[in-house]
Amino acid sequence: MTKVVINGSTELKVEQNGTDLLVNGTKKVFDLKRLHPGSYHLLSNGVSYNVEVISSNLKEKKHVIRLNGKVLHIQMRDRYDDLLKELGMDASSSLRVGDLKAPMPGLVVNIPVKEGDLVKKGDTLVILEAMKMENALKATVDATVKKVAVTKGKVVDKNEVLIYLSEQ
């Protein structure tokens, strides 16, 4: 069973029983047609709906859709999500400080931070040139720069640690 929370208040329990789809225990019959990527037409119990996916965060199971012109914020949870939350291992608790690693091989062009600096989520930590393009590698959380492991002009490999970070 999956719990679907709409706009932070309305909760639906959705489950599949064989080929049937049950919403709050009631069988629902629907026809869903994809019009183009992110846009659908839904026919359910004789009622027509236009559905547009505005955004999706699959990791956090959060979605924003437009249903017949009305914007809906949707959060989905299954029993495993509830169990992980109960154990303190849900997605929100997994946003821990990690070391900055090179996402690709490249040349370190600039390092605008130094050891001891306090950085905020979104701050640029390293500028890496790869395939003739400069890529700003940013902090994913608020942190303290524990150690800068590279120098300007150094060629780095994919997954090489560039900066060690610690929680503030």
Secondary structure by P-SEA (a helix, b strand, c coil): cbbbbccccbbbbbbbcccbbbcccbbbbbcccccccccbbbbcccbbbbbbbccccccccbbbbbcccbbbbbbbbcaaaaaaaaaccccccccccccccccccccccccccccccccccccccbbbbcccbbbbbbbcccccccccccccccccccccccbbbbcc
